[in-house]
Amino acid sequence: MTRSNEEENQIAAMVKSGHALPTQSDAGAHLNTNFCTAGESSYVLGQWVRDRELLTLEDAIRRYTFQPARIMGLRDRGMIREGLAADLMVFDLASIGIKEDEVTHDGPSGTPRRVQGADGVSHVIVGGQVVLEHGKHTGALPGRVLRAGREHSRLSHPDPWGAAVAARVASAWVADGPAGSTRPASRSKEAV
């Protein structure tokens, strides 16, 4: 995906405002061989944080972890704390970036799909199990489908329109990126 510097600045400003999350990913959910945006998080960390300083590292990490977990009502995720799910990614900020996407035939009956790896990611831990070690997959597959918790529907919002958008985003952001209109939903910092 190619965006101009001005478009990148506008998107970063919206993300900084708190009304948007820096994400756009099919994350393998679609068997489309025309595009792949699974590397958006690595792109943001490499380009927006490291190279252009549009976001701080701390803000980017919060927006990829804590904030979506709260929106989705996933109370056991989004922070590193004893007793919470141990889902972690260890990366080197100096080298993180996206690799060229490629087509793999690992779908049902060899169905093709596009995948995209990341440079600078050394380890990934899911549910306390190492799945990527020194950049190589270990064969472990501890992941599972997560469903939005009940909490996401009870967030306090100043207006009903904002609550509807938050519920829609909470159910759609992982699969399809930002959903709905460009009008920002109003919500307090405590709710997000």
C-alpha positions, -999 to 999 in steps of 0.1 A, spaced: 0 0 0 14 34 -9 3 66 9 17 101 5 36 117 34 6 141 38 -18 111 40 4 94 66 5 127 86 -33 130 85 -37 93 96 -11 97 124 -29 128 136 -62 109 138 -46 81 157 -29 105 181 -64 121 187 -75 89 203 -104 84 178 -86 57 158 -63 27 161 -33 23 137 -45 -9 120 -55 -22 87 -51 -59 84 -68 -88 68 -46 -109 92 -51 -139 70 -89 -138 74 -94 -134 37 -81 -157 10 -73 -128 -13 -42 -130 -35 -44 -94 -47 -33 -76 -15 -19 -82 19 -19 -57 48 -9 -80 76 24 -61 81 7 -28 90 18 -30 127 55 -36 117 52 -7 92 38 17 118 66 7 143 93 11 116 81 41 97 58 61 120 77 54 153 114 50 143 118 68 110 93 97 111 85 100 148 48 105 142 40 84 173 61 75 204 70 39 209 50 38 241 19 53 224 21 29 194 24 -1 217 -5 10 238 -26 15 207 -17 -21 195 -22 -38 228 -41 -22 257 -65 0 237 -79 -27 214 -81 -52 243 -102 -27 263 -124 -19 233 -130 -57 227 -136 -64 264 -106 -87 267 -97 -80 303 -69 -106 304 -49 -90 276 -32 -58 266 -8 -54 295 22 -73 309 11 -83 344 11 -115 364 -21 -135 359 -28 -121 324 -24 -139 291 12 -140 281 10 -128 245 42 -110 237 63 -100 206 100 -92 211 113 -69 184 143 -47 176 131 -11 169 162 -4 148 154 -31 123 116 -37 125 99 -35 91 78 -54 66 90 -80 42 77 -83 7 44 -102 7 43 -136 -10 17 -162 -20 16 -194 0 -7 -224 -8 -15 -235 28 -53 -230 26 -78 -258 22 -69 -280 -7 -39 -258 -14 -59 -226 -17 -35 -196 -22 -33 -166 1 -9 -138 6 13 -136 37 37 -110 49 65 -115 74 84 -89 94 120 -80 98 133 -74 133 110 -97 152 130 -123 172 104 -139 195 66 -143 197 50 -158 228 13 -168 227 -5 -180 258 29 -184 275 43 -207 247 71 -196 224 59 -198 188 87 -178 171 122 -182 185 151 -163 169 129 -156 139 120 -192 133 86 -208 139 87 -235 166 57 -255 154 37 -246 185 1 -234 177 -14 -224 211 -35 -196 196 -73 -196 197 -101 -174 183 -109 -146 207 -144 -133 211 -153 -98 224 -160 -99 260 -193 -87 275 -176 -55 288 -172 -39 254 -210 -34 251 -211 -16 285 -185 11 279 -198 45 289 -202 69 260 -214 105 260 -237 99 230 -256 69 216 -240 73 181 -205 69 196 -216 37 215 -229 22 183 -197 29 164 -176 15 193 -196 -17 193 -193 -20 155 -155 -13 157 -152 -38 186 -167 -65 165 -150 -56 132 -116 -40 137 -95 -72 137 -108 -86 105 -114 -55 84 -97 -25 99 -116 7 109 -153 2 103 -180 28 95 -179 66 90 -150 89 94 -169 108 121 -149 101 153 -167 84 182 -167 104 214 -156 85 244 -137 92 276 -101 80 281 -113 57 309 -136 38 284 -109 31 259 
